[in-house]
């Protein structure tokens, strides 16, 4: 289990470099993946971006230090019964194959909103968190509901999820044929393919991006072929990506 910062957004270096090397602002990615969390996909599966985002946060929860699950004593008996009935409706809806996946998502989204309204009564629930002093990230009702039921702070879940996004590790595993199930990275790759339209198109057309990322990474497999150990390959890729990141952000510095 991993100890994760719970009070503020703590961006891992691999995550920051991975995002910014491909023209993605970190807060834009965090907002996009939160918006795609779907409470329905806790109980069903497909190949959509909603499923990847949801499974990414479920995996993040499993990676964290275990917490004691305490009963919702702040709810009255009537509120508990209403909450349970709504939860049962969620289960029935997600298992109803007469509806499409999108229809099930939309129906459960409404139910989750009602569940949050009940569960959050009497609690100090904030709808936004701040990436920095000027940039806020809005928290969806479905994402908030998960954080409350799982006894995690939104920040804690985001910090754990970010640790799973690493271009260095992704490339190393792919080149050594040691891939693993990683929904957070799968969502990231979908974004690279254009999903969400959050990449900086001007940057993607620039010479630094093409020279120091696009063309350079195409040589990784052959250049680092003799690194057969996974950790050694990850370290080599990480060092090179960091160097390229610095070249792009500090182009006047002499690296030779």
DRENFIDO-450330 format. One line per field, with one value per residue: residue number from 1; residue in one letter; x, y, z of N, C-alpha, C in turn. Coordinates in steps of 0.1 Angstrom, whole numbers, plus 5000, padded with zeros to 4 digits. Layout:
<atoms>
num = [NUM / ...]
residu = [A / ...]
n_u = [X / ...]
n_v = [Y / ...]
n_w = [Z / ...]
ca_u = [X / ...]
ca_v = [Y / ...]
ca_w = [Z / ...]
c_u = [X / ...]
c_v = [Y / ...]
c_w = [Z / ...]
</atoms>
This chain:
<atoms>
num = [1 / 2 / 3 / 4 / 5 / 6 / 7 / 8 / 9 / 10 / 11 / 12 / 13 / 14 / 15 / 16 / 17 / 18 / 19 / 20 / 21 / 22 / 23 / 24 / 25 / 26 / 27 / 28 / 29 / 30 / 31 / 32 / 33 / 34 / 35 / 36 / 37 / 38 / 39 / 40 / 41 / 42 / 43 / 44 / 45 / 46 / 47 / 48 / 49 / 50 / 51 / 52 / 53 / 54 / 55 / 56 / 57 / 58 / 59 / 60 / 61 / 62 / 63 / 64 / 65 / 66 / 67 / 68 / 69 / 70 / 71 / 72 / 73 / 74 / 75 / 76 / 77 / 78 / 79 / 80 / 81 / 82 / 83 / 84 / 85 / 86 / 87 / 88 / 89 / 90 / 91 / 92 / 93 / 94 / 95 / 96 / 97 / 98 / 99 / 100 / 101 / 102 / 103 / 104 / 105 / 106 / 107 / 108 / 109 / 110 / 111 / 112 / 113 / 114 / 115 / 116 / 117 / 118 / 119 / 120 / 121 / 122 / 123 / 124 / 125 / 126 / 127 / 128 / 129 / 130 / 131 / 132 / 133 / 134 / 135 / 136 / 137 / 138 / 139 / 140 / 141 / 142 / 143 / 144 / 145 / 146 / 147 / 148 / 149 / 150 / 151 / 152 / 153 / 154 / 155 / 156 / 157 / 158 / 159 / 160 / 161 / 162 / 163 / 164 / 165 / 166 / 167 / 168 / 169 / 170 / 171 / 172 / 173 / 174 / 175 / 176 / 177 / 178 / 179 / 180 / 181 / 182 / 183 / 184 / 185 / 186 / 187 / 188 / 189 / 190 / 191 / 192 / 193 / 194 / 195 / 196 / 197 / 198 / 199 / 200 / 201 / 202 / 203 / 204 / 205 / 206 / 207 / 208 / 209 / 210 / 211 / 212 / 213 / 214 / 215 / 216 / 217 / 218 / 219 / 220 / 221 / 222 / 223 / 224 / 225 / 226 / 227 / 228 / 229 / 230 / 231 / 232 / 233 / 234 / 235 / 236 / 237 / 238 / 239 / 240 / 241 / 242 / 243 / 244 / 245 / 246 / 247 / 248 / 249 / 250 / 251 / 252 / 253 / 254 / 255 / 256]
residu = [X / X / X / X / X / X / X / X / X / X / X / X / X / X / X / X / X / X / X / X / X / X / X / X / X / X / X / X / X / X / X / X / X / X / X / X / X / X / X / X / X / X / X / X / X / X / X / X / X / X / X / X / X / X / X / X / X / X / X / X / X / X / X / X / X / X / X / X / X / X / X / X / X / X / X / X / X / X / X / X / X / X / X / X / X / X / X / X / X / X / X / X / X / X / X / X / X / X / X / X / X / X / X / X / X / X / X / X / X / X / X / X / X / X / X / X / X / X / X / X / X / X / X / X / X / X / X / X / X / X / X / X / X / X / X / X / X / X / X / X / X / X / X / X / X / X / X / X / X / X / X / X / X / X / X / X / X / X / X / X / X / X / X / X / X / X / X / X / X / X / X / X / X / X / X / X / X / X / X / X / X / X / X / X / X / X / X / X / X / X / X / X / X / X / X / X / X / X / X / X / X / X / X / X / X / X / X / X / X / X / X / X / X / X / X / X / X / X / X / X / X / X / X / X / X / X / X / X / X / X / X / X / X / X / X / X / X / X / X / X / X / X / X / X / X / X / X / X / X / X / X / X / X / X / X / X]
n_u = [5008 / 5004 / 5015 / 5000 / 4999 / 4974 / 4963 / 4969 / 4973 / 4997 / 5019 / 5034 / 5067 / 5071 / 5045 / 5040 / 5060 / 5053 / 5028 / 5033 / 5052 / 5037 / 5020 / 4999 / 4982 / 4985 / 4963 / 4942 / 4941 / 4935 / 4910 / 4895 / 4896 / 4883 / 4858 / 4850 / 4846 / 4825 / 4798 / 4783 / 4801 / 4815 / 4803 / 4799 / 4813 / 4830 / 4847 / 4851 / 4861 / 4850 / 4849 / 4876 / 4885 / 4870 / 4879 / 4905 / 4905 / 4894 / 4915 / 4934 / 4924 / 4927 / 4954 / 4961 / 4968 / 4951 / 4919 / 4898 / 4865 / 4838 / 4805 / 4778 / 4770 / 4759 / 4736 / 4701 / 4677 / 4657 / 4670 / 4691 / 4677 / 4665 / 4688 / 4698 / 4679 / 4682 / 4707 / 4703 / 4688 / 4707 / 4724 / 4705 / 4701 / 4726 / 4730 / 4711 / 4706 / 4690 / 4692 / 4715 / 4751 / 4756 / 4731 / 4726 / 4747 / 4738 / 4714 / 4722 / 4738 / 4720 / 4708 / 4730 / 4734 / 4713 / 4718 / 4742 / 4732 / 4717 / 4737 / 4755 / 4744 / 4747 / 4774 / 4806 / 4811 / 4831 / 4829 / 4849 / 4884 / 4917 / 4942 / 4963 / 4968 / 4952 / 4939 / 4912 / 4897 / 4869 / 4847 / 4829 / 4795 / 4793 / 4820 / 4825 / 4807 / 4819 / 4843 / 4834 / 4820 / 4840 / 4857 / 4879 / 4898 / 4892 / 4916 / 4935 / 4928 / 4933 / 4960 / 4971 / 4962 / 4976 / 5002 / 5003 / 5006 / 5030 / 5052 / 5078 / 5077 / 5056 / 5066 / 5089 / 5078 / 5063 / 5082 / 5097 / 5079 / 5064 / 5039 / 5012 / 4980 / 4966 / 4946 / 4946 / 4968 / 4959 / 4937 / 4951 / 4965 / 4944 / 4937 / 4960 / 4955 / 4938 / 4914 / 4891 / 4903 / 4923 / 4950 / 4977 / 4976 / 4992 / 5017 / 5021 / 5026 / 5050 / 5086 / 5104 / 5088 / 5085 / 5112 / 5125 / 5108 / 5088 / 5103 / 5126 / 5118 / 5111 / 5134 / 5140 / 5137 / 5157 / 5180 / 5182 / 5184 / 5200 / 5194 / 5179 / 5166 / 5137 / 5134 / 5159 / 5156 / 5134 / 5145 / 5165 / 5149 / 5134 / 5154 / 5162 / 5138 / 5134 / 5156 / 5150 / 5126 / 5137 / 5152 / 5132 / 5118 / 5138 / 5153 / 5175 / 5196 / 5229 / 5233 / 5252]
n_v = [4988 / 5023 / 5054 / 5084 / 5119 / 5139 / 5164 / 5183 / 5189 / 5168 / 5167 / 5141 / 5139 / 5123 / 5123 / 5150 / 5156 / 5138 / 5147 / 5174 / 5172 / 5163 / 5183 / 5187 / 5204 / 5200 / 5205 / 5205 / 5178 / 5165 / 5176 / 5166 / 5137 / 5135 / 5144 / 5122 / 5102 / 5076 / 5066 / 5044 / 5027 / 5014 / 4992 / 4980 / 4972 / 4984 / 4994 / 5021 / 5056 / 5065 / 5042 / 5036 / 5059 / 5056 / 5031 / 5037 / 5054 / 5036 / 5017 / 5034 / 5038 / 5012 / 5011 / 5026 / 5033 / 5012 / 5020 / 5023 / 5014 / 5032 / 5033 / 5052 / 5073 / 5097 / 5098 / 5095 / 5069 / 5068 / 5082 / 5065 / 5042 / 5053 / 5059 / 5033 / 5021 / 5037 / 5029 / 5002 / 5005 / 5015 / 4993 / 4975 / 4990 / 4991 / 4965 / 4960 / 4949 / 4957 / 4984 / 5007 / 5012 / 5039 / 5049 / 5036 / 5048 / 5075 / 5073 / 5062 / 5083 / 5103 / 5090 / 5088 / 5114 / 5119 / 5102 / 5114 / 5138 / 5129 / 5116 / 5136 / 5154 / 5174 / 5172 / 5188 / 5193 / 5200 / 5214 / 5220 / 5218 / 5231 / 5235 / 5253 / 5287 / 5300 / 5283 / 5262 / 5230 / 5214 / 5192 / 5164 / 5152 / 5124 / 5116 / 5128 / 5114 / 5088 / 5093 / 5100 / 5076 / 5058 / 5067 / 5085 / 5114 / 5137 / 5148 / 5129 / 5106 / 5116 / 5121 / 5096 / 5084 / 5098 / 5088 / 5066 / 5073 / 5074 / 5081 / 5071 / 5046 / 5034 / 5032 / 5017 / 4992 / 4985 / 4982 / 4961 / 4942 / 4938 / 4945 / 4958 / 4959 / 4990 / 5013 / 5042 / 5050 / 5041 / 5058 / 5082 / 5077 / 5076 / 5103 / 5113 / 5105 / 5123 / 5125 / 5144 / 5168 / 5185 / 5190 / 5212 / 5225 / 5242 / 5239 / 5212 / 5213 / 5224 / 5228 / 5220 / 5201 / 5181 / 5174 / 5169 / 5152 / 5136 / 5126 / 5117 / 5098 / 5077 / 5064 / 5051 / 5023 / 5009 / 5024 / 5019 / 4992 / 4973 / 4975 / 4953 / 4948 / 4957 / 4979 / 4992 / 5000 / 5017 / 5037 / 5047 / 5057 / 5076 / 5094 / 5104 / 5115 / 5135 / 5151 / 5159 / 5173 / 5194 / 5206 / 5215 / 5233 / 5250 / 5263 / 5279 / 5270 / 5255 / 5222 / 5205]
n_w = [5000 / 4994 / 5007 / 5004 / 4996 / 5011 / 5014 / 4995 / 4959 / 4946 / 4922 / 4905 / 4891 / 4868 / 4858 / 4852 / 4833 / 4813 / 4805 / 4797 / 4778 / 4756 / 4751 / 4769 / 4794 / 4829 / 4848 / 4830 / 4821 / 4845 / 4851 / 4829 / 4832 / 4856 / 4849 / 4834 / 4851 / 4860 / 4879 / 4873 / 4860 / 4879 / 4883 / 4859 / 4826 / 4797 / 4767 / 4768 / 4772 / 4796 / 4811 / 4814 / 4829 / 4852 / 4862 / 4866 / 4889 / 4907 / 4908 / 4918 / 4944 / 4955 / 4957 / 4978 / 5013 / 5035 / 5048 / 5077 / 5073 / 5081 / 5094 / 5081 / 5102 / 5104 / 5090 / 5091 / 5100 / 5080 / 5059 / 5054 / 5044 / 5021 / 5007 / 5003 / 4987 / 4964 / 4957 / 4951 / 4928 / 4912 / 4908 / 4895 / 4872 / 4860 / 4853 / 4835 / 4804 / 4784 / 4780 / 4764 / 4769 / 4772 / 4778 / 4803 / 4817 / 4818 / 4832 / 4857 / 4865 / 4872 / 4894 / 4911 / 4917 / 4933 / 4954 / 4964 / 4973 / 4995 / 5011 / 5016 / 5033 / 5061 / 5060 / 5053 / 5023 / 4996 / 4964 / 4946 / 4941 / 4944 / 4920 / 4918 / 4930 / 4912 / 4896 / 4894 / 4900 / 4891 / 4908 / 4900 / 4907 / 4908 / 4911 / 4936 / 4952 / 4951 / 4964 / 4990 / 4998 / 4997 / 5016 / 5009 / 5002 / 4975 / 4965 / 4974 / 4958 / 4933 / 4934 / 4937 / 4914 / 4894 / 4898 / 4882 / 4856 / 4833 / 4809 / 4805 / 4818 / 4804 / 4777 / 4781 / 4791 / 4769 / 4749 / 4759 / 4760 / 4783 / 4792 / 4812 / 4829 / 4830 / 4835 / 4839 / 4824 / 4799 / 4795 / 4792 / 4768 / 4750 / 4751 / 4739 / 4714 / 4705 / 4719 / 4737 / 4731 / 4743 / 4739 / 4731 / 4701 / 4686 / 4698 / 4692 / 4665 / 4664 / 4659 / 4681 / 4695 / 4676 / 4671 / 4696 / 4709 / 4693 / 4671 / 4684 / 4704 / 4687 / 4683 / 4706 / 4711 / 4697 / 4704 / 4732 / 4734 / 4747 / 4773 / 4792 / 4815 / 4832 / 4851 / 4847 / 4820 / 4822 / 4838 / 4820 / 4799 / 4813 / 4821 / 4796 / 4786 / 4805 / 4799 / 4773 / 4778 / 4793 / 4773 / 4756 / 4772 / 4780 / 4757 / 4752 / 4766 / 4767 / 4760 / 4752]
ca_u = [5000 / 5012 / 5012 / 4998 / 4995 / 4959 / 4959 / 4971 / 4977 / 5011 / 5021 / 5046 / 5075 / 5068 / 5032 / 5042 / 5068 / 5045 / 5017 / 5037 / 5059 / 5028 / 5011 / 4987 / 4983 / 4982 / 4949 / 4932 / 4939 / 4928 / 4895 / 4889 / 4894 / 4873 / 4845 / 4847 / 4843 / 4810 / 4795 / 4778 / 4812 / 4820 / 4795 / 4799 / 4826 / 4831 / 4860 / 4850 / 4869 / 4844 / 4853 / 4890 / 4886 / 4865 / 4888 / 4918 / 4903 / 4893 / 4928 / 4941 / 4919 / 4933 / 4969 / 4963 / 4968 / 4937 / 4912 / 4886 / 4852 / 4829 / 4791 / 4773 / 4761 / 4753 / 4723 / 4690 / 4673 / 4650 / 4679 / 4698 / 4668 / 4664 / 4701 / 4700 / 4670 / 4688 / 4719 / 4697 / 4684 / 4720 / 4728 / 4696 / 4703 / 4739 / 4729 / 4700 / 4712 / 4680 / 4697 / 4729 / 4760 / 4754 / 4718 / 4728 / 4755 / 4730 / 4704 / 4729 / 4743 / 4709 / 4707 / 4742 / 4732 / 4703 / 4726 / 4751 / 4723 / 4714 / 4749 / 4763 / 4737 / 4754 / 4789 / 4812 / 4815 / 4835 / 4827 / 4861 / 4897 / 4926 / 4955 / 4972 / 4960 / 4943 / 4933 / 4904 / 4892 / 4855 / 4844 / 4815 / 4787 / 4797 / 4833 / 4824 / 4801 / 4829 / 4853 / 4827 / 4817 / 4853 / 4865 / 4891 / 4897 / 4894 / 4930 / 4942 / 4925 / 4940 / 4975 / 4974 / 4960 / 4987 / 5014 / 5002 / 5008 / 5044 / 5056 / 5090 / 5073 / 5048 / 5074 / 5097 / 5070 / 5059 / 5093 / 5102 / 5068 / 5060 / 5027 / 5003 / 4967 / 4968 / 4935 / 4950 / 4976 / 4950 / 4929 / 4961 / 4968 / 4932 / 4938 / 4970 / 4949 / 4929 / 4902 / 4890 / 4908 / 4930 / 4964 / 4980 / 4978 / 5003 / 5029 / 5022 / 5031 / 5063 / 5099 / 5109 / 5080 / 5088 / 5126 / 5129 / 5099 / 5082 / 5114 / 5136 / 5112 / 5110 / 5147 / 5142 / 5138 / 5170 / 5191 / 5184 / 5181 / 5208 / 5188 / 5169 / 5159 / 5126 / 5137 / 5170 / 5150 / 5125 / 5154 / 5171 / 5139 / 5131 / 5165 / 5162 / 5126 / 5136 / 5165 / 5142 / 5117 / 5144 / 5156 / 5120 / 5115 / 5150 / 5160 / 5188 / 5207 / 5238 / 5233 / 5263]
ca_v = [5000 / 5035 / 5066 / 5095 / 5132 / 5140 / 5178 / 5192 / 5181 / 5166 / 5162 / 5134 / 5144 / 5115 / 5127 / 5164 / 5155 / 5130 / 5156 / 5186 / 5168 / 5161 / 5195 / 5187 / 5210 / 5190 / 5206 / 5201 / 5164 / 5161 / 5179 / 5157 / 5124 / 5135 / 5145 / 5110 / 5092 / 5073 / 5056 / 5031 / 5018 / 5007 / 4979 / 4974 / 4973 / 4984 / 4999 / 5035 / 5064 / 5065 / 5030 / 5038 / 5069 / 5050 / 5020 / 5044 / 5058 / 5024 / 5012 / 5044 / 5035 / 5000 / 5013 / 5035 / 5026 / 5008 / 5028 / 5016 / 5018 / 5035 / 5034 / 5066 / 5075 / 5111 / 5096 / 5090 / 5056 / 5071 / 5085 / 5052 / 5034 / 5059 / 5057 / 5019 / 5019 / 5043 / 5020 / 4990 / 5010 / 5016 / 4979 / 4970 / 4997 / 4987 / 4951 / 4959 / 4949 / 4963 / 4997 / 5008 / 5016 / 5054 / 5051 / 5032 / 5058 / 5087 / 5069 / 5061 / 5097 / 5109 / 5083 / 5091 / 5128 / 5118 / 5096 / 5124 / 5147 / 5123 / 5112 / 5148 / 5162 / 5175 / 5171 / 5199 / 5188 / 5211 / 5210 / 5223 / 5218 / 5241 / 5230 / 5263 / 5298 / 5306 / 5272 / 5253 / 5218 / 5211 / 5178 / 5160 / 5145 / 5110 / 5115 / 5131 / 5103 / 5078 / 5097 / 5099 / 5063 / 5050 / 5074 / 5091 / 5127 / 5138 / 5150 / 5116 / 5098 / 5122 / 5119 / 5081 / 5081 / 5104 / 5080 / 5055 / 5078 / 5076 / 5078 / 5063 / 5032 / 5029 / 5029 / 5006 / 4980 / 4982 / 4977 / 4949 / 4932 / 4935 / 4954 / 4955 / 4966 / 5003 / 5022 / 5056 / 5052 / 5039 / 5070 / 5091 / 5074 / 5081 / 5117 / 5116 / 5102 / 5135 / 5126 / 5155 / 5180 / 5193 / 5192 / 5224 / 5222 / 5250 / 5232 / 5199 / 5216 / 5231 / 5220 / 5214 / 5189 / 5170 / 5170 / 5164 / 5142 / 5127 / 5118 / 5111 / 5086 / 5066 / 5057 / 5045 / 5008 / 5005 / 5031 / 5014 / 4978 / 4965 / 4975 / 4943 / 4948 / 4967 / 4991 / 4999 / 5006 / 5028 / 5048 / 5053 / 5065 / 5087 / 5104 / 5110 / 5123 / 5147 / 5159 / 5165 / 5182 / 5206 / 5212 / 5222 / 5244 / 5259 / 5261 / 5286 / 5264 / 5246 / 5209 / 5197]
ca_w = [5000 / 4992 / 5015 / 4994 / 5002 / 5010 / 5016 / 4983 / 4947 / 4945 / 4909 / 4903 / 4880 / 4856 / 4852 / 4847 / 4821 / 4803 / 4800 / 4791 / 4765 / 4745 / 4749 / 4778 / 4807 / 4839 / 4853 / 4819 / 4821 / 4857 / 4849 / 4819 / 4837 / 4867 / 4842 / 4828 / 4861 / 4859 / 4890 / 4866 / 4855 / 4891 / 4883 / 4845 / 4819 / 4783 / 4763 / 4766 / 4781 / 4809 / 4819 / 4818 / 4839 / 4865 / 4867 / 4870 / 4902 / 4915 / 4910 / 4927 / 4958 / 4959 / 4959 / 4990 / 5026 / 5038 / 5059 / 5083 / 5067 / 5092 / 5090 / 5079 / 5114 / 5103 / 5083 / 5099 / 5094 / 5068 / 5049 / 5050 / 5036 / 5008 / 5000 / 4999 / 4976 / 4952 / 4953 / 4945 / 4915 / 4904 / 4905 / 4886 / 4859 / 4853 / 4848 / 4825 / 4790 / 4775 / 4777 / 4759 / 4779 / 4774 / 4785 / 4816 / 4824 / 4821 / 4843 / 4870 / 4868 / 4879 / 4907 / 4919 / 4921 / 4944 / 4965 / 4970 / 4980 / 5008 / 5018 / 5019 / 5043 / 5074 / 5058 / 5046 / 5010 / 4987 / 4950 / 4939 / 4947 / 4937 / 4915 / 4923 / 4935 / 4902 / 4888 / 4902 / 4894 / 4895 / 4911 / 4896 / 4918 / 4908 / 4917 / 4950 / 4958 / 4953 / 4975 / 5003 / 5002 / 4999 / 5026 / 5004 / 4997 / 4961 / 4963 / 4976 / 4947 / 4921 / 4936 / 4935 / 4899 / 4887 / 4899 / 4872 / 4843 / 4831 / 4795 / 4806 / 4821 / 4793 / 4766 / 4785 / 4792 / 4756 / 4741 / 4765 / 4760 / 4797 / 4794 / 4823 / 4829 / 4835 / 4830 / 4839 / 4812 / 4787 / 4793 / 4788 / 4754 / 4743 / 4750 / 4729 / 4701 / 4702 / 4726 / 4747 / 4724 / 4753 / 4736 / 4725 / 4687 / 4682 / 4703 / 4684 / 4652 / 4666 / 4657 / 4694 / 4698 / 4666 / 4672 / 4709 / 4714 / 4683 / 4664 / 4693 / 4710 / 4678 / 4683 / 4719 / 4711 / 4692 / 4712 / 4745 / 4732 / 4756 / 4787 / 4791 / 4828 / 4831 / 4858 / 4840 / 4808 / 4827 / 4842 / 4808 / 4792 / 4822 / 4820 / 4783 / 4785 / 4813 / 4791 / 4762 / 4785 / 4796 / 4760 / 4750 / 4781 / 4782 / 4745 / 4750 / 4774 / 4759 / 4766 / 4746]
c_u = [5009 / 5006 / 5011 / 4994 / 4980 / 4954 / 4960 / 4975 / 4992 / 5014 / 5034 / 5054 / 5072 / 5055 / 5033 / 5049 / 5060 / 5035 / 5023 / 5045 / 5050 / 5017 / 4999 / 4990 / 4978 / 4967 / 4939 / 4930 / 4932 / 4913 / 4888 / 4887 / 4884 / 4859 / 4841 / 4845 / 4828 / 4808 / 4790 / 4789 / 4819 / 4814 / 4794 / 4811 / 4823 / 4845 / 4860 / 4859 / 4863 / 4848 / 4868 / 4892 / 4881 / 4874 / 4901 / 4916 / 4900 / 4906 / 4936 / 4937 / 4926 / 4948 / 4971 / 4963 / 4953 / 4932 / 4901 / 4874 / 4842 / 4815 / 4787 / 4764 / 4754 / 4739 / 4713 / 4686 / 4665 / 4659 / 4687 / 4689 / 4666 / 4676 / 4702 / 4691 / 4676 / 4700 / 4714 / 4693 / 4696 / 4724 / 4718 / 4698 / 4715 / 4738 / 4718 / 4705 / 4702 / 4684 / 4711 / 4737 / 4758 / 4741 / 4719 / 4737 / 4746 / 4720 / 4711 / 4735 / 4732 / 4707 / 4718 / 4740 / 4723 / 4710 / 4735 / 4743 / 4720 / 4726 / 4756 / 4757 / 4744 / 4769 / 4794 / 4819 / 4818 / 4834 / 4839 / 4873 / 4906 / 4939 / 4966 / 4963 / 4950 / 4935 / 4925 / 4900 / 4879 / 4853 / 4830 / 4808 / 4791 / 4810 / 4833 / 4817 / 4810 / 4838 / 4847 / 4825 / 4830 / 4862 / 4878 / 4888 / 4899 / 4909 / 4938 / 4940 / 4933 / 4955 / 4979 / 4972 / 4972 / 5000 / 5014 / 5004 / 5023 / 5048 / 5068 / 5086 / 5065 / 5056 / 5083 / 5090 / 5066 / 5070 / 5099 / 5091 / 5064 / 5048 / 5019 / 4990 / 4969 / 4958 / 4938 / 4958 / 4968 / 4942 / 4939 / 4964 / 4956 / 4933 / 4949 / 4965 / 4939 / 4916 / 4902 / 4895 / 4914 / 4944 / 4965 / 4984 / 4990 / 5016 / 5032 / 5028 / 5045 / 5075 / 5104 / 5101 / 5084 / 5103 / 5129 / 5119 / 5095 / 5093 / 5123 / 5130 / 5111 / 5123 / 5149 / 5145 / 5152 / 5182 / 5193 / 5181 / 5188 / 5203 / 5177 / 5161 / 5149 / 5130 / 5149 / 5165 / 5142 / 5134 / 5161 / 5161 / 5135 / 5141 / 5164 / 5150 / 5128 / 5146 / 5158 / 5132 / 5124 / 5149 / 5144 / 5117 / 5126 / 5158 / 5173 / 5199 / 5215 / 5239 / 5244 / 5276]
c_v = [5013 / 5047 / 5078 / 5108 / 5134 / 5155 / 5186 / 5183 / 5181 / 5159 / 5154 / 5139 / 5136 / 5120 / 5141 / 5163 / 5148 / 5139 / 5167 / 5184 / 5166 / 5172 / 5195 / 5194 / 5201 / 5192 / 5203 / 5186 / 5159 / 5164 / 5169 / 5143 / 5124 / 5136 / 5132 / 5098 / 5089 / 5062 / 5043 / 5022 / 5012 / 4992 / 4973 / 4978 / 4974 / 4990 / 5014 / 5043 / 5066 / 5053 / 5031 / 5047 / 5063 / 5040 / 5026 / 5048 / 5046 / 5017 / 5021 / 5041 / 5023 / 5001 / 5021 / 5026 / 5024 / 5017 / 5020 / 5022 / 5020 / 5037 / 5049 / 5070 / 5089 / 5110 / 5091 / 5076 / 5058 / 5074 / 5073 / 5043 / 5040 / 5058 / 5043 / 5016 / 5025 / 5034 / 5008 / 4993 / 5011 / 5003 / 4973 / 4977 / 4993 / 4973 / 4949 / 4960 / 4954 / 4978 / 4997 / 5013 / 5031 / 5056 / 5047 / 5042 / 5070 / 5084 / 5069 / 5075 / 5104 / 5103 / 5087 / 5105 / 5128 / 5112 / 5105 / 5134 / 5142 / 5122 / 5125 / 5157 / 5162 / 5175 / 5184 / 5194 / 5199 / 5205 / 5213 / 5221 / 5227 / 5234 / 5240 / 5275 / 5302 / 5295 / 5262 / 5241 / 5214 / 5196 / 5174 / 5153 / 5131 / 5107 / 5118 / 5120 / 5091 / 5081 / 5097 / 5085 / 5055 / 5057 / 5079 / 5105 / 5128 / 5140 / 5137 / 5107 / 5103 / 5120 / 5105 / 5078 / 5086 / 5096 / 5069 / 5060 / 5082 / 5072 / 5068 / 5048 / 5026 / 5024 / 5017 / 4992 / 4975 / 4976 / 4964 / 4938 / 4928 / 4944 / 4949 / 4963 / 4979 / 5013 / 5037 / 5059 / 5050 / 5051 / 5081 / 5089 / 5078 / 5096 / 5121 / 5114 / 5113 / 5135 / 5137 / 5169 / 5190 / 5196 / 5206 / 5222 / 5230 / 5244 / 5219 / 5201 / 5222 / 5222 / 5213 / 5201 / 5178 / 5165 / 5163 / 5154 / 5132 / 5119 / 5111 / 5098 / 5074 / 5058 / 5050 / 5030 / 5004 / 5011 / 5024 / 4999 / 4969 / 4966 / 4965 / 4942 / 4960 / 4980 / 4999 / 5006 / 5018 / 5040 / 5055 / 5062 / 5077 / 5098 / 5111 / 5119 / 5136 / 5156 / 5166 / 5176 / 5195 / 5213 / 5220 / 5235 / 5255 / 5258 / 5268 / 5280 / 5254 / 5232 / 5200 / 5198]
c_w = [5000 / 5001 / 5005 / 5001 / 5000 / 5011 / 5004 / 4971 / 4946 / 4932 / 4908 / 4891 / 4867 / 4849 / 4846 / 4834 / 4810 / 4797 / 4792 / 4778 / 4753 / 4744 / 4758 / 4791 / 4818 / 4844 / 4843 / 4819 / 4833 / 4856 / 4840 / 4825 / 4849 / 4860 / 4836 / 4838 / 4861 / 4870 / 4884 / 4863 / 4867 / 4890 / 4869 / 4838 / 4804 / 4779 / 4761 / 4775 / 4795 / 4818 / 4823 / 4829 / 4853 / 4871 / 4871 / 4885 / 4912 / 4918 / 4920 / 4942 / 4963 / 4962 / 4972 / 5002 / 5030 / 5050 / 5065 / 5078 / 5079 / 5087 / 5089 / 5090 / 5113 / 5095 / 5092 / 5093 / 5081 / 5056 / 5044 / 5041 / 5022 / 5000 / 4995 / 4987 / 4963 / 4947 / 4947 / 4930 / 4906 / 4899 / 4894 / 4872 / 4852 / 4847 / 4838 / 4811 / 4780 / 4771 / 4772 / 4771 / 4782 / 4781 / 4800 / 4824 / 4828 / 4832 / 4856 / 4874 / 4876 / 4893 / 4916 / 4924 / 4933 / 4956 / 4972 / 4978 / 4994 / 5017 / 5024 / 5029 / 5056 / 5073 / 5051 / 5033 / 5000 / 4972 / 4941 / 4947 / 4938 / 4933 / 4919 / 4927 / 4925 / 4895 / 4897 / 4894 / 4900 / 4897 / 4908 / 4908 / 4919 / 4914 / 4932 / 4958 / 4961 / 4964 / 4989 / 5007 / 5005 / 5009 / 5021 / 5001 / 4982 / 4957 / 4964 / 4964 / 4934 / 4922 / 4933 / 4920 / 4891 / 4887 / 4888 / 4858 / 4841 / 4817 / 4795 / 4808 / 4810 / 4781 / 4769 / 4786 / 4778 / 4748 / 4746 / 4765 / 4774 / 4801 / 4806 / 4822 / 4836 / 4829 / 4829 / 4827 / 4799 / 4784 / 4787 / 4773 / 4746 / 4741 / 4739 / 4715 / 4697 / 4710 / 4736 / 4742 / 4734 / 4750 / 4729 / 4710 / 4681 / 4686 / 4695 / 4670 / 4652 / 4663 / 4670 / 4697 / 4689 / 4668 / 4685 / 4715 / 4703 / 4676 / 4673 / 4700 / 4700 / 4677 / 4696 / 4719 / 4707 / 4700 / 4725 / 4745 / 4743 / 4770 / 4787 / 4804 / 4827 / 4838 / 4852 / 4827 / 4812 / 4831 / 4830 / 4801 / 4800 / 4821 / 4807 / 4781 / 4793 / 4805 / 4780 / 4767 / 4788 / 4783 / 4754 / 4759 / 4783 / 4769 / 4743 / 4758 / 4765 / 4766 / 4761 / 4755]
</atoms>
